[in-house]
């Protein structure tokens, strides 16, 4: 049974995603950051889906559990697309966008293949421990990819502030979720998880809204400046 | 076992991403000048603010109406400031050489808070002007 805090968190998360989508569209980010729009739209659709299943089946139902974890896995795959676009932005001057696209397709196929193998191998454990493990693995692959991207940005002396902040905010988000899912796998019965997930869910839309509202397109920052410690 | 390993790695990467993200926000604020009024309120004369002023600045910010999405910046910078304060108390006995760097970082956090205060003062003034014109 959901309490008022759960409903407030659900509504706040939904509102944060809608506001972020409006800000991005207002800043004409549709063409340059299409995957960000795609991710936000998909998250909004997932939010609506979760609310309708909560209303019809209830919070403790298997239907909600299935929908929660599998929609979460699909949202993470959407984040992979965002990451691939960011890779393409970072490597745009090197003319390797074809390789990036190929790599993205391979990665997606690999992730799908491994996930299928895991589902086939543990079909009796679906909904119980397996879905949480799958989520944890997907987020962790995202953390590794973001870390590699950030490393490449530092190495290539990437100085676009917007790009830097988008990548770093994704790193924070994916690390938070990977850690939370891992801890959730070790201690699944803690009641705190139902509050933590919606709270973390608000991070990306809020940070992206800030970046697109306050950071101009042509703003530049030395990548070494964000690495601690720096020489003063 | 794998979950524990992923948890440990995630905490390390989270710290690194969060510190870098906070520093990118602070670096952005570092390029902005403070108005005379804000300098007067903060008691700032030079281009730097001491880290100890952060709490006072946060209290002043809380008294002003919000001006858009700067509360997110303030939350991230506040969390970074608290993290630095914890590291400072630990490093006092572990590595005294790190203290100077931590103090400079805390000062940068205070500067970012002063920039947020500056924005809010400007916003409040604009709202008051609009009200008086009506």
Interface residues (C-beta under 8 A of the other chain):
Chain A: X133 X136 X140 X143 X146 X147 X150 X161 X164 X165 X168 X169 X171 X172 X175 X176 X178 X179 X181 X182 X183 X185 X186 X206 X207 X209 X210 X213 X214 X215 X219 X221 X225 X226 X227 X228 X229 X232
Chain B: X3 X4 X6 X7 X9 X10 X11 X13 X14 X16 X17 X18 X19 X20 X21 X23 X24 X25 X27 X28 X68 X69 X70 X72 X73 X101 X104 X105
